């Protein structure tokens, strides 16, 4: 049986640490749990930061390596969005 739940939340908060403004989609299928973490922090775009099968051996905690991937990819998304926004601004100025 496939069970999907998604929640628009203020943050992805593994262990109480706020990482991402966005959406976490969780799917449970035959005892396996899958998660996808998105950010909607930036105007006009959605970044998929990470999708993974949760394999924690200690209850509901998200494994540290998965959290690190989300942190790294959020930094990359911030950099990419800033570069994209600057490019858009230059193109808009060139048109006027």
C-alpha positions in Angstrom: 0.0 0.0 0.0 1.3 3.4 -1.0 0.7 6.2 1.4 1.7 9.8 0.4 1.7 12.8 2.6 3.1 16.1 1.9 3.2 19.2 4.0 4.0 22.7 3.2 6.1 23.6 6.3 8.1 26.5 7.4 11.1 24.3 7.6 12.7 20.9 7.2 13.8 20.5 10.8 15.8 17.3 11.4 16.9 17.2 15.0 15.3 20.6 15.6 17.7 22.5 13.3 15.9 24.7 10.8 17.3 24.1 7.3 14.9 24.8 4.6 11.7 26.8 4.0 9.7 24.5 1.8 8.0 21.2 1.2 8.8 17.8 2.4 7.1 14.9 0.6 7.0 11.6 2.5 5.9 8.3 0.9 5.5 5.0 2.8 5.5 1.8 0.7 5.6 -1.7 2.2 7.5 -0.5 5.3 9.9 1.7 3.4 9.9 5.5 3.7 11.0 7.9 0.9 11.4 11.6 1.3 11.9 14.5 -1.0 12.9 17.9 0.3 12.2 21.0 -1.8 12.7 24.7 -1.1 10.3 27.5 -2.0 12.5 30.1 -0.4 13.2 31.9 -3.7 10.6 33.9 -5.7 9.6 32.2 -8.9 11.4 28.9 -8.5 11.4 25.6 -6.7 14.6 23.7 -6.0 14.5 20.0 -5.3 17.3 19.6 -2.8 17.3 15.9 -2.1 15.2 12.8 -2.5 16.1 9.6 -0.6 14.9 6.4 1.0 15.0 6.8 4.7 17.0 4.0 6.2 17.6 5.2 9.7 18.5 2.5 12.1 17.6 4.7 15.1 13.9 5.4 14.9 12.6 8.4 13.1 15.8 10.5 12.9 17.0 11.5 9.5 20.5 10.2 9.0 23.3 12.8 9.3 24.6 12.2 5.8 21.1 13.0 4.3 20.9 16.2 6.4 24.4 17.2 5.1 23.3 16.7 1.5 20.3 19.0 2.1 22.5 21.7 3.7 25.1 21.5 0.8 22.4 21.6 -1.9 20.6 24.5 -0.2 23.9 26.5 -0.3 24.2 25.6 -4.0 20.6 26.7 -4.7 21.2 30.0 -2.9 24.3 30.6 -5.1 22.6 29.5 -8.3 19.5 31.7 -7.6 21.7 34.8 -6.8 23.6 34.3 -10.0 20.4 33.8 -12.0 18.8 36.9 -10.4 21.8 39.0 -11.3 21.7 37.8 -14.9 17.9 38.5 -15.1 18.5 42.0 -13.8 21.3 42.7 -16.4 19.0 41.4 -19.2 16.1 43.6 -18.0 18.4 46.7 -17.9 19.7 46.0 -21.4 16.1 45.8 -22.8 15.2 49.3 -21.4 
